[in-house]
Amino acid sequence: MLIAPGSNFTRQSLELARLLGAELIDVERKIFPDGEMYVRLKSLTGGAETVIVANSMYPNQDSSLLETLLLLNAAQKNGAKSIILVTPYLAYMRQDKIFLQGEPVSAEVVLNILSHGIKKGVVVDVHNPSLLEGKPWINLLVSDILVEGALKHVSKPVVIAPDKGALERAKYAAAKHGLDFDYLIKERDRVTGEVSIKPRSISVENRDVVIVDDIISTGGTLAEAARFLISQGARRVVVAATHGLLVGGALRKIRDAGISRVVLADTLGLIHEDPILEYVNIAPRLREAVEEVLRR
């Protein structure tokens, strides 16, 4: 078994290779004078049984997507009998339907082009899992191990999803740890982007809250949820989120909202250095998924 690491997943690929007993392929990369990308799987010889292409699509989503496609094609053209694609973070997944007339469904475009020629794709906590139906993909939930990390910082906790879309993640993690869970009702103005939050049913008064979500981008929605929960009497708010993009002053918003800790999965091609953050290694869960694919 061989692993072809993308630029955004080289460090994690080393750990995945160790866990699987696989060998890393030496990948040559360069950019031509006109800006076009070149990759070469230097140590791939014809007839490899299984090649795992492993990459994450943040940062530099566009070039990371292209690099992944080139790695897949190189494996296909050089004799790999079976290809497994491991992409913990898939770019463009949040545009999962047409919100305004004239838009594309970018998630559909990316999934279609990446699905060609692979035995199975493995993604971690995709924004809308229903997009994977009928496609050769496995969606891994890791909210349970993120909440496990968050539980070190709370007592008498309740797990809260910031909206109904994140409810399954919260429910999954809460069931694993025997915790109460609920979600907030969130409404977003499609034109202005402004978010309003309404209470549902569970009380957070005098309890610590673990907010579970799939992605932190600018942190605005998360900050609003935290402020609301604190206004409802929550003692402490900790976040367990899978993909920590943390752009546009997200960390400042998170701190200002009273969030005391953020636990993230190690799914991206970067690590943000900040005392409020901690990262969870998801390589063991990726290994389990790859081994399950191989058994089938």
Secondary structure as the mmCIF struct_conf table of DSSP 4:
data_model
#
loop_
_struct_conf.conf_type_id
_struct_conf.id
_struct_conf.beg_label_comp_id
_struct_conf.beg_label_asym_id
_struct_conf.beg_label_seq_id
_struct_conf.end_label_comp_id
_struct_conf.end_label_asym_id
_struct_conf.end_label_seq_id
STRN STRN1 LEU A 2 PRO A 5
HELX_RH_3T_P HELX_RH_3T_P1 SER A 7 PHE A 9
HELX_RH_AL_P HELX_RH_AL_P1 THR A 10 LEU A 20
TURN_TY1_P TURN_TY1_P1 GLY A 21 GLY A 21
STRN STRN2 GLU A 23 LEU A 24
HELX_LH_PP_P HELX_LH_PP_P1 ILE A 25 ASP A 26
STRN STRN3 VAL A 27 ILE A 31
TURN_TY1_P TURN_TY1_P2 PRO A 33 ASP A 34
BEND BEND1 GLY A 35 GLY A 35
STRN STRN4 MET A 37 LEU A 41
TURN_TY1_P TURN_TY1_P3 LYS A 42 SER A 43
TURN_TY1_P TURN_TY1_P4 GLY A 46 GLY A 47
BEND BEND2 GLU A 49 GLU A 49
STRN STRN5 THR A 50 ALA A 54
BEND BEND3 PRO A 59 ASN A 60
HELX_RH_AL_P HELX_RH_AL_P2 GLN A 61 LYS A 77
TURN_TY1_P TURN_TY1_P5 ASN A 78 GLY A 79
BEND BEND4 LYS A 81 LYS A 81
STRN STRN6 SER A 82 VAL A 86
BEND BEND5 PRO A 88 TYR A 89
TURN_TY1_P TURN_TY1_P6 ALA A 91 TYR A 92
BEND BEND6 ARG A 94 ARG A 94
BEND BEND7 LYS A 97 LYS A 97
BEND BEND8 PHE A 99 LEU A 100
TURN_TY1_P TURN_TY1_P7 GLN A 101 GLY A 102
HELX_RH_AL_P HELX_RH_AL_P3 SER A 106 SER A 115
TURN_TY1_P TURN_TY1_P8 HIS A 116 GLY A 117
BEND BEND9 LYS A 119 LYS A 119
STRN STRN7 LYS A 120 VAL A 124
BEND BEND10 ASP A 125 ASP A 125
BEND BEND11 HIS A 127 HIS A 127
HELX_RH_3T_P HELX_RH_3T_P2 PRO A 129 LEU A 132
TURN_TY1_P TURN_TY1_P9 GLU A 133 GLY A 134
BEND BEND12 LYS A 135 PRO A 136
STRN STRN8 TRP A 137 LEU A 140
HELX_LH_PP_P HELX_LH_PP_P2 LEU A 141 LEU A 141
HELX_RH_AL_P HELX_RH_AL_P4 SER A 143 ALA A 150
HELX_RH_3T_P HELX_RH_3T_P3 LEU A 151 HIS A 153
BEND BEND13 SER A 155 LYS A 156
STRN STRN9 PRO A 157 ALA A 161
BEND BEND14 PRO A 162 ASP A 163
HELX_RH_3T_P HELX_RH_3T_P4 LYS A 164 ALA A 166
HELX_RH_AL_P HELX_RH_AL_P5 LEU A 167 HIS A 177
TURN_TY1_P TURN_TY1_P10 GLY A 178 GLY A 178
STRN STRN10 ASP A 180 TYR A 183
STRN STRN11 ILE A 185 ARG A 188
TURN_TY1_P TURN_TY1_P11 ARG A 190 THR A 192
STRN STRN12 VAL A 195 LYS A 198
BEND BEND15 SER A 201 SER A 201
TURN_TY1_P TURN_TY1_P12 GLU A 205 ASN A 206
BEND BEND16 ARG A 207 ARG A 207
STRN STRN13 ASP A 208 ILE A 216
BEND BEND17 SER A 217 THR A 218
HELX_RH_AL_P HELX_RH_AL_P6 GLY A 220 SER A 231
TURN_TY1_P TURN_TY1_P13 GLN A 232 GLY A 233
BEND BEND18 ARG A 235 ARG A 235
STRN STRN14 ARG A 236 GLY A 244
BEND BEND19 GLY A 248 GLY A 249
HELX_RH_AL_P HELX_RH_AL_P7 ALA A 250 ASP A 256
TURN_TY1_P TURN_TY1_P14 ALA A 257 GLY A 258
STRN STRN15 ILE A 259 ALA A 265
BEND BEND20 ASP A 266 ASP A 266
BEND BEND21 LEU A 268 GLY A 269
TURN_TY1_P TURN_TY1_P15 PRO A 275 ILE A 276
STRN STRN16 LEU A 277 VAL A 280
HELX_RH_AL_P HELX_RH_AL_P8 ALA A 283 ARG A 295
#
